[in-house]
């Protein structure tokens, strides 16, 4: 299964476990995600998308969380757990240079109270998949969901 989309997953180190999400002005709450370009690895694409969509340019891949068939337009998503190079604010806005120059509103969402109602169905399914993988891989050890 060869992924065509890279999804950057950033977790807040504080308790309870929280994940970085953003509100797209036209498409609701989402994870950072974008197309893997020709010759690009999923990890490199995830870091590029994270910088482009959130402004987080100092980050590293902590773990490859695997690929997932999205059931949406035949897309296969690669999930990459990213570690930011420093502390991040509780919320911030980032003006993108691509995607028609939208202003994205970033925030941390508790993994036990995710905003499913504000997400497109594919992102709802992606978040369910992610929670299962994060728990299975031990990234939520000692954290209660």
C-alpha positions in Angstrom: 0.0 0.0 0.0 1.8 3.1 -1.2 0.6 6.4 0.4 -0.2 9.5 -1.6 -1.0 11.8 1.4 1.1 12.6 4.4 -0.5 13.5 7.7 1.5 15.2 10.5 0.5 14.1 14.0 1.7 16.4 16.8 0.9 15.5 20.4 1.1 17.9 23.4 3.4 16.5 26.1 1.1 17.8 28.9 -1.6 15.7 30.5 -4.3 14.9 29.5 -3.1 13.8 26.0 -4.0 16.3 23.3 -3.5 16.4 19.6 -2.9 19.4 17.3 -5.8 20.2 15.0 -6.9 23.2 13.0 -10.0 24.8 11.7 -10.1 25.3 8.0 -12.3 28.4 7.2 -14.2 26.4 4.6 -13.8 22.7 5.5 -14.0 22.4 9.2 -11.6 20.8 11.7 -8.7 18.9 10.3 -5.3 17.3 10.8 -2.3 18.7 8.9 -2.3 16.7 5.7 -1.1 17.1 2.1 0.1 15.4 -1.0 3.4 13.4 -1.1 5.3 14.9 -4.0 7.2 12.8 -6.5 10.5 11.5 -5.0 9.5 12.7 -1.5 9.3 10.3 1.5 6.1 10.4 3.7 8.2 11.7 6.6 9.7 14.6 4.5 6.2 15.4 3.2 4.7 15.4 6.7 7.4 17.9 7.9 6.9 20.1 4.8 3.1 20.1 5.2 3.5 20.9 8.9 5.7 23.9 8.1 3.4 25.1 5.3 0.1 24.7 7.1 1.1 25.6 10.7 4.3 27.5 10.5 6.1 24.9 12.6 9.4 24.6 10.8 11.5 23.1 13.5 10.2 19.5 13.9 11.4 16.0 13.6 9.7 12.6 12.9 9.4 10.6 16.1 7.6 7.6 14.7 6.0 6.3 11.5 2.5 5.4 12.6 1.7 3.5 9.4 -0.7 3.9 6.4 -4.4 4.0 6.3 -6.9 3.6 3.4 -9.1 6.6 3.9 -12.1 5.5 1.9 -12.1 9.0 0.3 -11.1 9.5 -3.3 -8.9 6.4 -3.2 -6.4 8.2 -0.9 -4.0 6.3 1.3 -2.7 8.4 4.2 0.7 8.0 5.9 0.6 9.1 9.5 3.9 10.6 10.9 4.2 11.4 14.6 6.1 14.7 14.7 8.0 16.3 17.6 8.1 20.1 17.5 11.5 21.6 18.2 10.1 23.7 21.1 7.0 24.6 23.1 3.9 25.6 21.2 1.2 28.0 22.2 -2.3 26.9 23.3 -3.7 28.3 20.0 -2.5 30.3 17.1 -3.3 31.4 13.5 -1.3 30.7 10.4 -1.8 32.3 7.0 -0.9 29.7 4.3 1.0 30.6 1.2 -0.7 27.8 -0.7 -4.3 26.5 -0.4 -5.6 29.9 -1.6 -3.9 31.7 1.3 -6.4 30.6 4.0 -6.0 31.5 7.6 -5.9 28.3 9.7 -6.8 28.4 13.4 -4.7 25.9 15.3 -5.6 24.4 18.7 -5.0 21.4 21.0 -7.9 18.9 21.3 -8.2 16.4 24.1 -8.0 12.9 22.7 -10.9 11.9 25.0 -13.1 14.7 23.7 -12.3 15.1 20.0 -14.5 17.6 18.0 -15.9 14.9 15.7 -19.1 17.0 15.0 -16.9 19.7 13.4 -14.9 17.3 11.2 -15.5 16.0 7.7 -16.3 12.3 8.0 -12.9 11.3 6.6 -11.1 13.2 9.4 -13.5 11.6 12.0 -12.4 8.1 10.7 -8.8 9.2 10.7 -8.9 10.4 14.3 -10.4 7.0 15.4 -7.7 5.2 13.5 -5.0 7.5 15.0 -6.2 7.0 18.6 -6.1 3.2 18.2 -2.6 3.3 16.7 -1.2 5.8 19.3 -2.5 3.6 22.1 -1.2 0.3 20.5 2.2 1.9 19.9 2.5 3.0 23.5 2.4 6.8 22.7 -0.4 7.2 25.2 1.1 5.0 28.0 0.1 6.2 31.4 -2.4 8.5 29.8 -6.1 7.9 30.3 -8.6 8.1 27.4 
